[in-house]
Amino acid sequence: MNISGDSIKIFGCNGNKVLAEHIADSLGMELGKSEITKFSDGEISVRLNETVRGGDIFIVQPTSYPVNDNLMELLITIDAVKRASAGRINAVIPYYGYARQDRKARARDPISAKLVADLITSAGADRVITMDLHCAQIQGFFDIPLDHLVGMPLLANYYEQKFGMGAEDVVAVSPDLGSVTRTRAFAESLNIPIAIVDKRRPKPNVSEIMNIIGDFKDKKVILYDDMIDTAGTITNAANALKEKGATEVYACCTHAVLSGAAIERIESSAIEELLVLDTVPLSKEKLIPKIKQKSVAKVFADAIYRIHNGLPVSKIFEY
């Protein structure tokens, strides 16, 4: 697809410049000229090197590690674009950090996901485009329009090509009870059955007991989740499935946060292949042979094209 004219511009911050470039390429455009640096004391400096006056501006920046630096880059870039008289400011956030702090789990807890939403709005964003929020209700934290894209069709398409549609020897598995809804949608898109890993901890500091609901013995299993952070849940589930009769264990997710000992856990686990999307950039050290990556650039490019031209975004949700 190609977008012509000066009315739309795409800028990429430092959080995932490669993805921003791929999105622009998919639209037949070049990234807007800007510089994001730091002063000696760590303060972030943003400089726009071309006009944005009256334009439809899209700023691509996931708030992944380093979370606070990337968040401040996004906020300051929005402010710079706003003060340069942009017509509309769209924050394209492939991965929304702080999404797991979406409620008060204990007394006196903050709700950081709401605070971040308020900061983005106050900075001057007119619209947010994101993908696979950890908690879908975060959409309601924003007082501006939010387009919530899904990565599942990209993942499902990969496994359709790998195993075929409706494969009798493949089962989709939810690694915990919180992922059942998204795993069910994933399983339905491939026309395969679902199983559920039920984690229970009988006492503090006692190892977890795994109960697995569903028929998966002598079958290939695909563990599906929205994000993998330290990889403890996904690798424990994979090892339990393998021990209890699964022939092959695959895993996939939208957001490969992969912090802490995640890579070591994945390498030593029963997972044969981990499929991830590129909403979060992966360093060379994290791109181990077990990890395969697909790009979300075309999905975001299609959404940007439709938003800019006043077309329905819902069309790109169809699998």
Secondary structure, DSSP 8 states (H G I E B T S, - for coil): ----SSSEEEEE-TTSHHHHHHHHHHTT-----EEEEE-TTS-EEEEE-S--BT-EEEEE----SSHHHHHHHHHHHHHHHHHTTBSEEEEEESS-TTTT--S-SSTT---HHHHHHHHHHHHT-SEEEEE--SSGGGGGG-SS-EEEE--HHHHHHHHHHHH-TT-TTEEEEESSGGGHHHHHHHHHHHT--EEEEEEE-SSTTS--EEEEES--TTSEEEEEEEEESS-HHHHHHHHHHHHTT-SEEEEEEEEE---TTHHHHHHHSSEEEEEEETTS---GGG--TTEEEE--HHHHHHHHHHHHTT--GGGGG--
